[in-house]
Amino acid sequence: MLPTNSLNQRQRLLAHLVEHHRITTIDARLKLDILHPAARVFELKALGYSIVSYRRTVDTGHGNRHKVAEYVLIF
């Protein structure tokens, strides 16, 4: 079981962004167990990380397409 406090969520999100450079809202929720990724991105930006967001349309895996954010870490 993953810790759900904001510090641990930020650490998981940052580790993913460093390794993979990007993540969508859907993937952050499903793969990292972060239910409100926008809040964690906001916190990381406040800590000085350069993260930009784009709107993408993705398949949710249930045959539906949704507009979601994709977050990209800028090095």
PQR file with spaces between the fields and no chain letter, atoms N, CA, C, O and H, PARSE charges and radii, in Angstrom:
ATOM       1  N    MET     1       0.846   -1.173    0.000 -0.4000 1.5000
ATOM       2  CA   MET     1       0.000    0.000    0.000 -0.0000 2.0000
ATOM       3  C    MET     1       0.896    1.242    0.000  0.5500 1.7000
ATOM       4  O    MET     1       1.858    1.324    0.764 -0.5500 1.4000
ATOM       5  N    LEU     2       0.571    2.201   -0.861 -0.4000 1.5000
ATOM       6  CA   LEU     2       1.332    3.441   -0.967 -0.0000 2.0000
ATOM       7  C    LEU     2       0.838    4.469    0.048  0.5500 1.7000
ATOM       8  O    LEU     2      -0.366    4.579    0.279 -0.5500 1.4000
ATOM       9  H    LEU     2      -0.210    2.134   -1.481  0.4000 1.0000
ATOM      10  N    PRO     3       1.755    5.223    0.656 -0.5600 1.5000
ATOM      11  CA   PRO     3       1.328    6.308    1.547  0.2800 2.0000
ATOM      12  C    PRO     3       0.554    7.356    0.756  0.5500 1.7000
ATOM      13  O    PRO     3       0.895    7.659   -0.388 -0.5500 1.4000
ATOM      14  N    THR     4      -0.485    7.904    1.370 -0.4000 1.5000
ATOM      15  CA   THR     4      -1.352    8.839    0.652 -0.0000 2.0000
ATOM      16  C    THR     4      -1.156   10.302    1.045  0.5500 1.7000
ATOM      17  O    THR     4      -1.861   11.172    0.533 -0.5500 1.4000
ATOM      18  H    THR     4      -0.762    7.657    2.299  0.4000 1.0000
ATOM      19  N    ASN     5      -0.220   10.587    1.938 -0.4000 1.5000
ATOM      20  CA   ASN     5      -0.030   11.996    2.315 -0.0000 2.0000
ATOM      21  C    ASN     5       0.582   12.768    1.147  0.5500 1.7000
ATOM      22  O    ASN     5       1.176   12.177    0.245 -0.5500 1.4000
ATOM      23  H    ASN     5       0.352    9.880    2.354  0.4000 1.0000
ATOM      24  N    SER     6       0.432   14.071    1.170 -0.4000 1.5000
ATOM      25  CA   SER     6       0.842   14.900    0.036 -0.0000 2.0000
ATOM      26  C    SER     6       2.346   14.838   -0.224  0.5500 1.7000
ATOM      27  O    SER     6       2.768   14.886   -1.380 -0.5500 1.4000
ATOM      28  H    SER     6      -0.051   14.551    1.902  0.4000 1.0000
ATOM      29  N    LEU     7       3.157   14.732    0.820 -0.4000 1.5000
ATOM      30  CA   LEU     7       4.604   14.644    0.637 -0.0000 2.0000
ATOM      31  C    LEU     7       4.959   13.411   -0.196  0.5500 1.7000
ATOM      32  O    LEU     7       5.705   13.513   -1.170 -0.5500 1.4000
ATOM      33  H    LEU     7       2.814   14.693    1.759  0.4000 1.0000
ATOM      34  N    ASN     8       4.438   12.274    0.177 -0.4000 1.5000
ATOM      35  CA   ASN     8       4.734   11.038   -0.554 -0.0000 2.0000
ATOM      36  C    ASN     8       4.174   11.087   -1.974  0.5500 1.7000
ATOM      37  O    ASN     8       4.802   10.578   -2.902 -0.5500 1.4000
ATOM      38  H    ASN     8       3.833   12.192    0.969  0.4000 1.0000
ATOM      39  N    GLN     9       3.020   11.683   -2.148 -0.4000 1.5000
ATOM      40  CA   GLN     9       2.468   11.818   -3.493 -0.0000 2.0000
ATOM      41  C    GLN     9       3.366   12.709   -4.353  0.5500 1.7000
ATOM      42  O    GLN     9       3.615   12.398   -5.518 -0.5500 1.4000
ATOM      43  H    GLN     9       2.510   12.096   -1.394  0.4000 1.0000
ATOM      44  N    ARG    10       3.847   13.803   -3.791 -0.4000 1.5000
ATOM      45  CA   ARG    10       4.768   14.685   -4.529 -0.0000 2.0000
ATOM      46  C    ARG    10       6.038   13.935   -4.911  0.5500 1.7000
ATOM      47  O    ARG    10       6.535   14.073   -6.029 -0.5500 1.4000
ATOM      48  H    ARG    10       3.646   14.056   -2.845  0.4000 1.0000
ATOM      49  N    GLN    11       6.559   13.144   -3.984 -0.4000 1.5000
ATOM      50  CA   GLN    11       7.779   12.381   -4.254 -0.0000 2.0000
ATOM      51  C    GLN    11       7.556   11.368   -5.385  0.5500 1.7000
ATOM      52  O    GLN    11       8.406   11.222   -6.264 -0.5500 1.4000
ATOM      53  H    GLN    11       6.156   13.032   -3.076  0.4000 1.0000
ATOM      54  N    ARG    12       6.422   10.676   -5.363 -0.4000 1.5000
ATOM      55  CA   ARG    12       6.123    9.709   -6.431 -0.0000 2.0000
ATOM      56  C    ARG    12       5.975   10.412   -7.771  0.5500 1.7000
ATOM      57  O    ARG    12       6.493    9.947   -8.786 -0.5500 1.4000
ATOM      58  H    ARG    12       5.732   10.794   -4.649  0.4000 1.0000
ATOM      59  N    LEU    13       5.265   11.535   -7.767 -0.4000 1.5000
ATOM      60  CA   LEU    13       5.043   12.269   -9.001 -0.0000 2.0000
ATOM      61  C    LEU    13       6.363   12.798   -9.553  0.5500 1.7000
ATOM      62  O    LEU    13       6.630   12.662  -10.747 -0.5500 1.4000
ATOM      63  H    LEU    13       4.844   11.913   -6.942  0.4000 1.0000
ATOM      64  N    LEU    14       7.184   13.394   -8.709 -0.4000 1.5000
ATOM      65  CA   LEU    14       8.463   13.927   -9.156 -0.0000 2.0000
ATOM      66  C    LEU    14       9.360   12.808   -9.685  0.5500 1.7000
ATOM      67  O    LEU    14       9.995   12.974  -10.727 -0.5500 1.4000
ATOM      68  H    LEU    14       6.967   13.504   -7.739  0.4000 1.0000
ATOM      69  N    ALA    15       9.423   11.689   -8.998 -0.4000 1.5000
ATOM      70  CA   ALA    15      10.239   10.558   -9.456 -0.0000 2.0000
ATOM      71  C    ALA    15       9.780   10.091  -10.836  0.5500 1.7000
ATOM      72  O    ALA    15      10.603    9.805  -11.706 -0.5500 1.4000
ATOM      73  H    ALA    15       8.908   11.553   -8.151  0.4000 1.0000
ATOM      74  N    HIS    16       8.469   10.016  -11.030 -0.4000 1.5000
ATOM      75  CA   HIS    16       7.945    9.606  -12.331 -0.0000 2.0000
ATOM      76  C    HIS    16       8.320   10.621  -13.403  0.5500 1.7000
ATOM      77  O    HIS    16       8.754   10.240  -14.490 -0.5500 1.4000
ATOM      78  H    HIS    16       7.800   10.248  -10.324  0.4000 1.0000
ATOM      79  N    LEU    17       8.155   11.914  -13.106 -0.4000 1.5000
ATOM      80  CA   LEU    17       8.469   12.951  -14.082 -0.0000 2.0000
ATOM      81  C    LEU    17       9.957   12.978  -14.423  0.5500 1.7000
ATOM      82  O    LEU    17      10.312   13.203  -15.580 -0.5500 1.4000
ATOM      83  H    LEU    17       7.801   12.223  -12.223  0.4000 1.0000
ATOM      84  N    VAL    18      10.816   12.760  -13.461 -0.4000 1.5000
ATOM      85  CA   VAL    18      12.255   12.728  -13.721 -0.0000 2.0000
ATOM      86  C    VAL    18      12.591   11.562  -14.651  0.5500 1.7000
ATOM      87  O    VAL    18      13.395   11.711  -15.571 -0.5500 1.4000
ATOM      88  H    VAL    18      10.527   12.578  -12.521  0.4000 1.0000
ATOM      89  N    GLU    19      11.983   10.417  -14.414 -0.4000 1.5000
ATOM      90  CA   GLU    19      12.279    9.226  -15.226 -0.0000 2.0000
ATOM      91  C    GLU    19      11.601    9.252  -16.593  0.5500 1.7000
ATOM      92  O    GLU    19      12.213    8.888  -17.597 -0.5500 1.4000
ATOM      93  H    GLU    19      11.329   10.296  -13.667  0.4000 1.0000
ATOM      94  N    HIS    20      10.332    9.683  -16.633 -0.4000 1.5000
ATOM      95  CA   HIS    20       9.541    9.577  -17.869 -0.0000 2.0000
ATOM      96  C    HIS    20       9.230   10.931  -18.518  0.5500 1.7000
ATOM      97  O    HIS    20       8.737   10.975  -19.645 -0.5500 1.4000
ATOM      98  H    HIS    20       9.835    9.979  -15.817  0.4000 1.0000
ATOM      99  N    HIS    21       9.510   12.017  -17.826 -0.4000 1.5000
ATOM     100  CA   HIS    21       9.346   13.397  -18.305 -0.0000 2.0000
ATOM     101  C    HIS    21       7.901   13.879  -18.402  0.5500 1.7000
ATOM     102  O    HIS    21       7.683   15.088  -18.485 -0.5500 1.4000
ATOM     103  H    HIS    21       9.910   11.982  -16.911  0.4000 1.0000
ATOM     104  N    ARG    22       6.905   12.995  -18.397 -0.4000 1.5000
ATOM     105  CA   ARG    22       5.515   13.434  -18.568 -0.0000 2.0000
ATOM     106  C    ARG    22       4.560   12.416  -17.946  0.5500 1.7000
ATOM     107  O    ARG    22       4.904   11.250  -17.750 -0.5500 1.4000
ATOM     108  H    ARG    22       7.082   12.013  -18.331  0.4000 1.0000
ATOM     109  N    ILE    23       3.345   12.895  -17.641 -0.4000 1.5000
ATOM     110  CA   ILE    23       2.292   12.016  -17.143 -0.0000 2.0000
ATOM     111  C    ILE    23       0.957   12.723  -17.325  0.5500 1.7000
ATOM     112  O    ILE    23       0.879   13.947  -17.219 -0.5500 1.4000
ATOM     113  H    ILE    23       3.065   13.842  -17.800  0.4000 1.0000
ATOM     114  N    THR    24      -0.086   11.960  -17.599 -0.4000 1.5000
ATOM     115  CA   THR    24      -1.427   12.524  -17.695 -0.0000 2.0000
ATOM     116  C    THR    24      -2.131   12.409  -16.338  0.5500 1.7000
ATOM     117  O    THR    24      -1.703   11.670  -15.452 -0.5500 1.4000
ATOM     118  H    THR    24      -0.022   10.966  -17.685  0.4000 1.0000
ATOM     119  N    THR    25      -3.198   13.148  -16.214 -0.4000 1.5000
ATOM     120  CA   THR    25      -4.012   13.072  -14.995 -0.0000 2.0000
ATOM     121  C    THR    25      -4.487   11.638  -14.754  0.5500 1.7000
ATOM     122  O    THR    25      -4.425   11.139  -13.631 -0.5500 1.4000
ATOM     123  H    THR    25      -3.546   13.748  -16.935  0.4000 1.0000
ATOM     124  N    ILE    26      -4.957   10.985  -15.807 -0.4000 1.5000
ATOM     125  CA   ILE    26      -5.459    9.608  -15.688 -0.0000 2.0000
ATOM     126  C    ILE    26      -4.362    8.684  -15.180  0.5500 1.7000
ATOM     127  O    ILE    26      -4.586    7.907  -14.252 -0.5500 1.4000
ATOM     128  H    ILE    26      -5.007   11.390  -16.720  0.4000 1.0000
ATOM     129  N    ASP    27      -3.163    8.763  -15.788 -0.4000 1.5000
ATOM     130  CA   ASP    27      -2.064    7.890  -15.366 -0.0000 2.0000
ATOM     131  C    ASP    27      -1.594    8.186  -13.950  0.5500 1.7000
ATOM     132  O    ASP    27      -1.238    7.266  -13.214 -0.5500 1.4000
ATOM     133  H    ASP    27      -2.981    9.394  -16.542  0.4000 1.0000
ATOM     134  N    ALA    28      -1.587    9.455  -13.559 -0.4000 1.5000
ATOM     135  CA   ALA    28      -1.188    9.791  -12.184 -0.0000 2.0000
ATOM     136  C    ALA    28      -2.145    9.160  -11.187  0.5500 1.7000
ATOM     137  O    ALA    28      -1.731    8.682  -10.130 -0.5500 1.4000
ATOM     138  H    ALA    28      -1.875   10.202  -14.158  0.4000 1.0000
ATOM     139  N    ARG    29      -3.419    9.160  -11.528 -0.4000 1.5000
ATOM     140  CA   ARG    29      -4.409    8.547  -10.633 -0.0000 2.0000
ATOM     141  C    ARG    29      -4.274    7.029  -10.601  0.5500 1.7000
ATOM     142  O    ARG    29      -4.283    6.422   -9.530 -0.5500 1.4000
ATOM     143  H    ARG    29      -3.755    9.548  -12.386  0.4000 1.0000
ATOM     144  N    LEU    30      -4.150    6.421  -11.773 -0.4000 1.5000
ATOM     145  CA   LEU    30      -4.131    4.956  -11.851 -0.0000 2.0000
ATOM     146  C    LEU    30      -2.790    4.352  -11.443  0.5500 1.7000
ATOM     147  O    LEU    30      -2.752    3.373  -10.698 -0.5500 1.4000
ATOM     148  H    LEU    30      -4.143    6.914  -12.643  0.4000 1.0000
ATOM     149  N    LYS    31      -1.702    4.923  -11.921 -0.4000 1.5000
ATOM     150  CA   LYS    31      -0.382    4.332  -11.691 -0.0000 2.0000
ATOM     151  C    LYS    31       0.285    4.785  -10.399  0.5500 1.7000
ATOM     152  O    LYS    31       1.029    4.023   -9.782 -0.5500 1.4000
ATOM     153  H    LYS    31      -1.733    5.719  -12.526  0.4000 1.0000
ATOM     154  N    LEU    32       0.017    6.035   -9.984 -0.4000 1.5000
ATOM     155  CA   LEU    32       0.703    6.589   -8.811 -0.0000 2.0000
ATOM     156  C    LEU    32      -0.205    6.771   -7.610  0.5500 1.7000
ATOM     157  O    LEU    32       0.264    7.164   -6.542 -0.5500 1.4000
ATOM     158  H    LEU    32      -0.587    6.654  -10.485  0.4000 1.0000
ATOM     159  N    ASP    33      -1.504    6.493   -7.761 -0.4000 1.5000
ATOM     160  CA   ASP    33      -2.481    6.642   -6.685 -0.0000 2.0000
ATOM     161  C    ASP    33      -2.518    8.075   -6.150  0.5500 1.7000
ATOM     162  O    ASP    33      -2.535    8.308   -4.941 -0.5500 1.4000
ATOM     163  H    ASP    33      -1.884    6.174   -8.629  0.4000 1.0000
ATOM     164  N    ILE    34      -2.531    9.033   -7.094 -0.4000 1.5000
ATOM     165  CA   ILE    34      -2.640   10.450   -6.751 -0.0000 2.0000
ATOM     166  C    ILE    34      -3.988   10.923   -7.286  0.5500 1.7000
ATOM     167  O    ILE    34      -4.159   11.065   -8.497 -0.5500 1.4000
ATOM     168  H    ILE    34      -2.518    8.843   -8.076  0.4000 1.0000
ATOM     169  N    LEU    35      -4.930   11.162   -6.404 -0.4000 1.5000
ATOM     170  CA   LEU    35      -6.283   11.481   -6.838 -0.0000 2.0000
ATOM     171  C    LEU    35      -6.436   12.917   -7.328  0.5500 1.7000
ATOM     172  O    LEU    35      -7.332   13.202   -8.123 -0.5500 1.4000
ATOM     173  H    LEU    35      -4.791   11.046   -5.421  0.4000 1.0000
ATOM     174  N    HIS    36      -5.582   13.821   -6.869 -0.4000 1.5000
ATOM     175  CA   HIS    36      -5.667   15.221   -7.315 -0.0000 2.0000
ATOM     176  C    HIS    36      -4.284   15.667   -7.809  0.5500 1.7000
ATOM     177  O    HIS    36      -3.603   16.446   -7.143 -0.5500 1.4000
ATOM     178  H    HIS    36      -4.854   13.589   -6.223  0.4000 1.0000
ATOM     179  N    PRO    37      -3.877   15.165   -8.980 -0.5600 1.5000
ATOM     180  CA   PRO    37      -2.539   15.479   -9.483  0.2800 2.0000
ATOM     181  C    PRO    37      -2.278   16.978   -9.648  0.5500 1.7000
ATOM     182  O    PRO    37      -1.153   17.431   -9.438 -0.5500 1.4000
ATOM     183  N    ALA    38      -3.298   17.747  -10.018 -0.4000 1.5000
ATOM     184  CA   ALA    38      -3.103   19.188  -10.219 -0.0000 2.0000
ATOM     185  C    ALA    38      -2.582   19.851   -8.940  0.5500 1.7000
ATOM     186  O    ALA    38      -1.749   20.754   -9.007 -0.5500 1.4000
ATOM     187  H    ALA    38      -4.212   17.379  -10.189  0.4000 1.0000
ATOM     188  N    ALA    39      -3.060   19.416   -7.803 -0.4000 1.5000
ATOM     189  CA   ALA    39      -2.600   19.998   -6.533 -0.0000 2.0000
ATOM     190  C    ALA    39      -1.134   19.660   -6.283  0.5500 1.7000
ATOM     191  O    ALA    39      -0.371   20.513   -5.829 -0.5500 1.4000
ATOM     192  H    ALA    39      -3.737   18.682   -7.749  0.4000 1.0000
ATOM     193  N    ARG    40      -0.734   18.428   -6.574 -0.4000 1.5000
ATOM     194  CA   ARG    40       0.660   18.039   -6.379 -0.0000 2.0000
ATOM     195  C    ARG    40       1.568   18.781   -7.351  0.5500 1.7000
ATOM     196  O    ARG    40       2.679   19.161   -6.980 -0.5500 1.4000
ATOM     197  H    ARG    40      -1.353   17.735   -6.942  0.4000 1.0000
ATOM     198  N    VAL    41       1.122   18.994   -8.587 -0.4000 1.5000
ATOM     199  CA   VAL    41       1.900   19.756   -9.567 -0.0000 2.0000
ATOM     200  C    VAL    41       2.039   21.198   -9.092  0.5500 1.7000
ATOM     201  O    VAL    41       3.126   21.770   -9.172 -0.5500 1.4000
ATOM     202  H    VAL    41       0.219   18.685   -8.888  0.4000 1.0000
ATOM     203  N    PHE    42       0.960   21.792   -8.602 -0.4000 1.5000
ATOM     204  CA   PHE    42       0.988   23.151   -8.073 -0.0000 2.0000
ATOM     205  C    PHE    42       2.035   23.258   -6.958  0.5500 1.7000
ATOM     206  O    PHE    42       2.800   24.221   -6.913 -0.5500 1.4000
ATOM     207  H    PHE    42       0.077   21.328   -8.536  0.4000 1.0000
ATOM     208  N    GLU    43       2.064   22.272   -6.065 -0.4000 1.5000
ATOM     209  CA   GLU    43       3.023   22.266   -4.957 -0.0000 2.0000
ATOM     210  C    GLU    43       4.459   22.131   -5.470  0.5500 1.7000
ATOM     211  O    GLU    43       5.362   22.804   -4.973 -0.5500 1.4000
ATOM     212  H    GLU    43       1.442   21.490   -6.102  0.4000 1.0000
ATOM     213  N    LEU    44       4.670   21.266   -6.457 -0.4000 1.5000
ATOM     214  CA   LEU    44       6.010   21.100   -7.025 -0.0000 2.0000
ATOM     215  C    LEU    44       6.474   22.386   -7.709  0.5500 1.7000
ATOM     216  O    LEU    44       7.643   22.758   -7.610 -0.5500 1.4000
ATOM     217  H    LEU    44       3.937   20.719   -6.861  0.4000 1.0000
ATOM     218  N    LYS    45       5.566   23.056   -8.396 -0.4000 1.5000
ATOM     219  CA   LYS    45       5.910   24.339   -9.014 -0.0000 2.0000
ATOM     220  C    LYS    45       6.305   25.355   -7.944  0.5500 1.7000
ATOM     221  O    LYS    45       7.254   26.116   -8.132 -0.5500 1.4000
ATOM     222  H    LYS    45       4.616   22.754   -8.476  0.4000 1.0000
ATOM     223  N    ALA    46       5.591   25.372   -6.836 -0.4000 1.5000
ATOM     224  CA   ALA    46       5.895   26.292   -5.734 -0.0000 2.0000
ATOM     225  C    ALA    46       7.269   26.004   -5.130  0.5500 1.7000
ATOM     226  O    ALA    46       7.904   26.889   -4.556 -0.5500 1.4000
ATOM     227  H    ALA    46       4.820   24.754   -6.683  0.4000 1.0000
ATOM     228  N    LEU    47       7.719   24.751   -5.268 -0.4000 1.5000
ATOM     229  CA   LEU    47       9.046   24.366   -4.776 -0.0000 2.0000
ATOM     230  C    LEU    47      10.138   24.658   -5.800  0.5500 1.7000
ATOM     231  O    LEU    47      11.314   24.404   -5.541 -0.5500 1.4000
ATOM     232  H    LEU    47       7.204   24.032   -5.734  0.4000 1.0000
ATOM     233  N    GLY    48       9.755   25.191   -6.961 -0.4000 1.5000
ATOM     234  CA   GLY    48      10.736   25.604   -7.951 -0.0000 2.0000
ATOM     235  C    GLY    48      10.880   24.714   -9.170  0.5500 1.7000
ATOM     236  O    GLY    48      11.694   25.006  -10.046 -0.5500 1.4000
ATOM     237  H    GLY    48       8.800   25.398   -7.171  0.4000 1.0000
ATOM     238  N    TYR    49      10.116   23.640   -9.251 -0.4000 1.5000
ATOM     239  CA   TYR    49      10.197   22.764  -10.420 -0.0000 2.0000
ATOM     240  C    TYR    49       9.445   23.385  -11.587  0.5500 1.7000
ATOM     241  O    TYR    49       8.379   23.976  -11.418 -0.5500 1.4000
ATOM     242  H    TYR    49       9.455   23.402   -8.538  0.4000 1.0000
ATOM     243  N    SER    50      10.022   23.239  -12.773 -0.4000 1.5000
ATOM     244  CA   SER    50       9.414   23.783  -13.982 -0.0000 2.0000
ATOM     245  C    SER    50       8.568   22.690  -14.644  0.5500 1.7000
ATOM     246  O    SER    50       9.096   21.767  -15.265 -0.5500 1.4000
ATOM     247  H    SER    50      10.889   22.758  -12.911  0.4000 1.0000
ATOM     248  N    ILE    51       7.264   22.814  -14.498 -0.4000 1.5000
ATOM     249  CA   ILE    51       6.330   21.831  -15.049 -0.0000 2.0000
ATOM     250  C    ILE    51       5.297   22.594  -15.865  0.5500 1.7000
ATOM     251  O    ILE    51       4.698   23.556  -15.383 -0.5500 1.4000
ATOM     252  H    ILE    51       6.836   23.563  -13.993  0.4000 1.0000
ATOM     253  N    VAL    52       5.097   22.163  -17.090 -0.4000 1.5000
ATOM     254  CA   VAL    52       4.074   22.770  -17.938 -0.0000 2.0000
ATOM     255  C    VAL    52       2.967   21.749  -18.150  0.5500 1.7000
ATOM     256  O    VAL    52       3.188   20.541  -18.058 -0.5500 1.4000
ATOM     257  H    VAL    52       5.584   21.382  -17.481  0.4000 1.0000
ATOM     258  N    SER    53       1.780   22.252  -18.434 -0.4000 1.5000
ATOM     259  CA   SER    53       0.659   21.345  -18.672 -0.0000 2.0000
ATOM     260  C    SER    53       0.055   21.634  -20.038  0.5500 1.7000
ATOM     261  O    SER    53       0.013   22.773  -20.503 -0.5500 1.4000
ATOM     262  H    SER    53       1.601   23.233  -18.509  0.4000 1.0000
ATOM     263  N    TYR    54      -0.405   20.573  -20.653 -0.4000 1.5000
ATOM     264  CA   TYR    54      -1.071   20.634  -21.949 -0.0000 2.0000
ATOM     265  C    TYR    54      -2.393   19.894  -21.831  0.5500 1.7000
ATOM     266  O    TYR    54      -2.537   18.993  -21.005 -0.5500 1.4000
ATOM     267  H    TYR    54      -0.371   19.648  -20.276  0.4000 1.0000
ATOM     268  N    ARG    55      -3.340   20.271  -22.646 -0.4000 1.5000
ATOM     269  CA   ARG    55      -4.611   19.539  -22.697 -0.0000 2.0000
ATOM     270  C    ARG    55      -4.499   18.473  -23.772  0.5500 1.7000
ATOM     271  O    ARG    55      -4.087   18.754  -24.898 -0.5500 1.4000
ATOM     272  H    ARG    55      -3.222   21.003  -23.318  0.4000 1.0000
ATOM     273  N    ARG    56      -4.868   17.249  -23.419 -0.4000 1.5000
ATOM     274  CA   ARG    56      -4.856   16.136  -24.360 -0.0000 2.0000
ATOM     275  C    ARG    56      -6.182   15.411  -24.270  0.5500 1.7000
ATOM     276  O    ARG    56      -6.851   15.439  -23.237 -0.5500 1.4000
ATOM     277  H    ARG    56      -5.203   17.021  -22.504  0.4000 1.0000
ATOM     278  N    THR    57      -6.554   14.765  -25.356 -0.4000 1.5000
ATOM     279  CA   THR    57      -7.722   13.902  -25.354 -0.0000 2.0000
ATOM     280  C    THR    57      -7.209   12.466  -25.330  0.5500 1.7000
ATOM     281  O    THR    57      -6.455   12.051  -26.211 -0.5500 1.4000
ATOM     282  H    THR    57      -6.010   14.743  -26.196  0.4000 1.0000
ATOM     283  N    VAL    58      -7.622   11.715  -24.320 -0.4000 1.5000
ATOM     284  CA   VAL    58      -7.138   10.342  -24.155 -0.0000 2.0000
ATOM     285  C    VAL    58      -8.307    9.386  -23.978  0.5500 1.7000
ATOM     286  O    VAL    58      -9.397    9.771  -23.555 -0.5500 1.4000
ATOM     287  H    VAL    58      -8.235   12.052  -23.604  0.4000 1.0000
ATOM     288  N    ASP    59      -8.052    8.144  -24.311 -0.4000 1.5000
ATOM     289  CA   ASP    59      -9.011    7.072  -24.080 -0.0000 2.0000
ATOM     290  C    ASP    59      -8.855    6.627  -22.629  0.5500 1.7000
ATOM     291  O    ASP    59      -7.739    6.381  -22.172 -0.5500 1.4000
ATOM     292  H    ASP    59      -7.166    7.831  -24.654  0.4000 1.0000
ATOM     293  N    THR    60      -9.946    6.526  -21.917 -0.4000 1.5000
ATOM     294  CA   THR    60      -9.890    6.166  -20.499 -0.0000 2.0000
ATOM     295  C    THR    60      -9.779    4.663  -20.275  0.5500 1.7000
ATOM     296  O    THR    60      -9.637    4.217  -19.136 -0.5500 1.4000
ATOM     297  H    THR    60     -10.853    6.726  -22.289  0.4000 1.0000
ATOM     298  N    GLY    61      -9.841    3.880  -21.343 -0.4000 1.5000
ATOM     299  CA   GLY    61      -9.786    2.432  -21.195 -0.0000 2.0000
ATOM     300  C    GLY    61     -11.161    1.805  -21.158  0.5500 1.7000
ATOM     301  O    GLY    61     -11.290    0.581  -21.132 -0.5500 1.4000
ATOM     302  H    GLY    61      -9.957    4.242  -22.268  0.4000 1.0000
ATOM     303  N    HIS    62     -12.185    2.634  -21.155 -0.4000 1.5000
ATOM     304  CA   HIS    62     -13.566    2.150  -21.145 -0.0000 2.0000
ATOM     305  C    HIS    62     -14.282    2.544  -22.432  0.5500 1.7000
ATOM     306  O    HIS    62     -15.510    2.515  -22.510 -0.5500 1.4000
ATOM     307  H    HIS    62     -12.080    3.628  -21.176  0.4000 1.0000
ATOM     308  N    GLY    63     -13.491    2.912  -23.440 -0.4000 1.5000
ATOM     309  CA   GLY    63     -14.075    3.306  -24.709 -0.0000 2.0000
ATOM     310  C    GLY    63     -14.503    4.754  -24.779  0.5500 1.7000
ATOM     311  O    GLY    63     -15.060    5.187  -25.787 -0.5500 1.4000
ATOM     312  H    GLY    63     -12.493    2.935  -23.377  0.4000 1.0000
ATOM     313  N    ASN    64     -14.251    5.509  -23.725 -0.4000 1.5000
ATOM     314  CA   ASN    64     -14.595    6.928  -23.699 -0.0000 2.0000
ATOM     315  C    ASN    64     -13.341    7.768  -23.878  0.5500 1.7000
ATOM     316  O    ASN    64     -12.249    7.363  -23.479 -0.5500 1.4000
ATOM     317  H    ASN    64     -13.798    5.157  -22.906  0.4000 1.0000
ATOM     318  N    ARG    65     -13.502    8.924  -24.472 -0.4000 1.5000
ATOM     319  CA   ARG    65     -12.388    9.863  -24.634 -0.0000 2.0000
ATOM     320  C    ARG    65     -12.676   11.097  -23.780  0.5500 1.7000
ATOM     321  O    ARG    65     -13.780   11.642  -23.784 -0.5500 1.4000
ATOM     322  H    ARG    65     -14.389    9.253  -24.796  0.4000 1.0000
ATOM     323  N    HIS    66     -11.649   11.515  -23.052 -0.4000 1.5000
ATOM     324  CA   HIS    66     -11.780   12.665  -22.159 -0.0000 2.0000
ATOM     325  C    HIS    66     -10.613   13.616  -22.371  0.5500 1.7000
ATOM     326  O    HIS    66      -9.503   13.195  -22.699 -0.5500 1.4000
ATOM     327  H    HIS    66     -10.752   11.072  -23.048  0.4000 1.0000
ATOM     328  N    LYS    67     -10.876   14.903  -22.181 -0.4000 1.5000
ATOM     329  CA   LYS    67      -9.804   15.890  -22.177 -0.0000 2.0000
ATOM     330  C    LYS    67      -9.203   15.918  -20.778  0.5500 1.7000
ATOM     331  O    LYS    67      -9.905   16.121  -19.788 -0.5500 1.4000
ATOM     332  H    LYS    67     -11.777   15.245  -21.915  0.4000 1.0000
ATOM     333  N    VAL    68      -7.890   15.709  -20.716 -0.4000 1.5000
ATOM     334  CA   VAL    68      -7.181   15.684  -19.453 -0.0000 2.0000
ATOM     335  C    VAL    68      -5.914   16.527  -19.580  0.5500 1.7000
ATOM     336  O    VAL    68      -5.530   16.934  -20.676 -0.5500 1.4000
ATOM     337  H    VAL    68      -7.320   15.543  -21.520  0.4000 1.0000
ATOM     338  N    ALA    69      -5.294   16.772  -18.475 -0.4000 1.5000
ATOM     339  CA   ALA    69      -4.002   17.472  -18.482 -0.0000 2.0000
ATOM     340  C    ALA    69      -2.869   16.459  -18.648  0.5500 1.7000
ATOM     341  O    ALA    69      -2.920   15.342  -18.131 -0.5500 1.4000
ATOM     342  H    ALA    69      -5.606   16.442  -17.584  0.4000 1.0000
ATOM     343  N    GLU    70      -1.861   16.881  -19.376 -0.4000 1.5000
ATOM     344  CA   GLU    70      -0.602   16.138  -19.422 -0.0000 2.0000
ATOM     345  C    GLU    70       0.448   17.070  -18.854  0.5500 1.7000
ATOM     346  O    GLU    70       0.604   18.195  -19.329 -0.5500 1.4000
ATOM     347  H    GLU    70      -1.819   17.788  -19.796  0.4000 1.0000
ATOM     348  N    TYR    71       1.169   16.614  -17.845 -0.4000 1.5000
ATOM     349  CA   TYR    71       2.189   17.409  -17.175 -0.0000 2.0000
ATOM     350  C    TYR    71       3.558   16.991  -17.673  0.5500 1.7000
ATOM     351  O    TYR    71       3.861   15.801  -17.761 -0.5500 1.4000
ATOM     352  H    TYR    71       1.043   15.700  -17.459  0.4000 1.0000
ATOM     353  N    VAL    72       4.396   17.989  -18.002 -0.4000 1.5000
ATOM     354  CA   VAL    72       5.719   17.730  -18.543 -0.0000 2.0000
ATOM     355  C    VAL    72       6.743   18.486  -17.710  0.5500 1.7000
ATOM     356  O    VAL    72       6.628   19.695  -17.510 -0.5500 1.4000
ATOM     357  H    VAL    72       4.149   18.956  -17.930  0.4000 1.0000
ATOM     358  N    LEU    73       7.752   17.757  -17.226 -0.4000 1.5000
ATOM     359  CA   LEU    73       8.830   18.365  -16.456 -0.0000 2.0000
ATOM     360  C    LEU    73       9.867   18.921  -17.435  0.5500 1.7000
ATOM     361  O    LEU    73      10.358   18.205  -18.308 -0.5500 1.4000
ATOM     362  H    LEU    73       7.845   16.774  -17.389  0.4000 1.0000
ATOM     363  N    ILE    74      10.188   20.199  -17.279 -0.4000 1.5000
ATOM     364  CA   ILE    74      11.176   20.861  -18.117 -0.0000 2.0000
ATOM     365  C    ILE    74      12.499   20.873  -17.359  0.5500 1.7000
ATOM     366  O    ILE    74      12.564   21.318  -16.213 -0.5500 1.4000
ATOM     367  H    ILE    74       9.789   20.781  -16.571  0.4000 1.0000
ATOM     368  N    PHE    75      13.540   20.385  -18.002 -0.4000 1.5000
ATOM     369  CA   PHE    75      14.862   20.345  -17.377 -0.0000 2.0000
ATOM     370  C    PHE    75      15.661   21.572  -17.745  0.5500 1.7000
ATOM     371  O    PHE    75      16.804   21.718  -17.312 -0.5500 1.4000
ATOM     372  H    PHE    75      13.486   20.023  -18.933  0.4000 1.0000
